Amino acid sequence: MTVDTSLVSSSAEETAAAGERLGKTLGPGAVVALTGELGAGKTCFIQGVARGLGVTARATSPTFVLVNEYRGRLPVHHVDAYRTRSLAELQDLGLDELFDGDGVTLVEWADRLLALLPARTIHVRITGVGAEPRAIVIRSPEDVSKAAR
């Protein structure tokens, strides 16, 4: 069973704060998959998640290197699938090892690798661009969603 948590963000700070609240609840092996249009705020949300995991460096989108790693209370792996061309290319990155490791894996443009995501994945959909408020829907397994509210 999954549970949806919905909220509206009126600023980048609110989007990051929502991510930070989620980050504080995550444990080893957590996978967070983000989808939304270009400019919706996926990286901003991830910056908040990283902050909630105790990362002091500013998380940046790893578009050209595909995976950035950060140190916090757990290892944080930030994957960006925007420029990938196939599931095979993503598998070659060693995503299975990241998903099953002792850290947290955050995936931008997750709609490009849905078939590879584990069942325990927390899905975050962000809609709205430009000056529009952002609608953020967090769909997670029931046991995770209670802590994220």
N, C-alpha and C positions, 0 to 999 in steps of 0.2 A: 504494500500500500504506500502511496505517496501522499504528501501533504504540500499544499501550495501556500506560500506566504507572499502577499502582494503589498507593495508600498509605492509611493510616489515621491520622487526626488525633484526638488526645484533648483538644485545647484550641484556643482562638482563636489563640494564639501559634503553635502548630504549623501551623494552616491558613494563617496569614499567611506563615510561613516557607516553606511549599511554594510559595505564590504568588511569593515573593521569588526562590526558586531558578529558577522559570520565567522571571520578568521579566528576570533577568540574561542569559538566552539569546536574548531577542527582538531582532529587527532591524526596520528600516523596512518597513512594509507588513504586519506581523504582525497577525493577527486572532485574538482569544481569545474564544470563545463559552462562557458559563457557564449551566448549568441546575441546578435543584434547587428544593426546596420553600422557601417563605417561612421564613426563619430558619435555613437550612442552612449559611450561611456564605459566600455568594457575594461579598458586599461585603468581608468579611474577607480572602478570597483575593485579591480585586482590590487591596486596600490593600497586600498583600505584593507583588503584581506591580508596582504603581506604585513601591514602595520599591526593588525590584530594577532598575527603570528610572531610578533616581536622582531620583525625585520626592520633595521634602522636605515638601510639604503633605500633610495627611491626606486621602486620597481618601474622599469621601462619596457615598452613593447619589444619583444625579441624578433621582430619581423624578418630581419636579415640573417639572424643566427638560429632561428627557430626555437631555441630553448635557452632561457636565462636561469641561473641558479642563485638563490639567496640563502643566507643563514639567519635563522631566528630561533625560536624555541624548538622548531623542527626544520629540517631542510625544506626549502620551497622551490619547486620547479615550475617555471612559467613558460608554457608552450604557446606559440602563435602559429596556427595552421593556415593563415591567410595566403601565403605564397606557395603552399604545397600543391602538388598536381595529382597525387594519388594516395590511396590508403597504403600502398606498398612503401612509398616514400616515408610516410609517417611511422609505419612499423619499423623501418630501418633506423629510426631515431632511438629505438629501444623503449617505446612508450610502455610496453608491458612491464618492464623492470621498474619504471617510474611509478606506474599505477600500483604495483604490488610492493613498493619499497616502504621505508620508514618515514618518508616525508609526505608533503602535501603537493599535489599536482594541480595547477591552475591552467585551464586550456581556453584560449581565445579562438574564436571562429570554430567552435566545437561542432557545428553542423557539418563540417567537412570530415569528421571522423566518428560519427555517432556509432557506427558498427564496432568500433574498437573500445568504447567506453564500458567500464564495469557497471554492473547493476546498481552498485552503491553510490553512483555518481550523483552529485548535487547539481541540478541544472538551473542556470540563472539566465533569464531572458530579459534584455533591456530594450525598450522601445522609446522612440523619441530622438530627435536630432536637433542641432542648432540651439536656439533659445527655448525650445519646448521643454516642459517638464518631462522627466523620465519615469516611465512605468517599469518597475522592477518586479519580476515574478521569480521567486525562488522555489523550485520544486525539488523536494528531497525525500529520502526515505524517512518514515515517520519518526524513528528514534533520533535522527539528526535535527529535524525541523523544530522540535520542541525547544532545543537549546538555542536555536538561531533567532527566536522571536524577541 
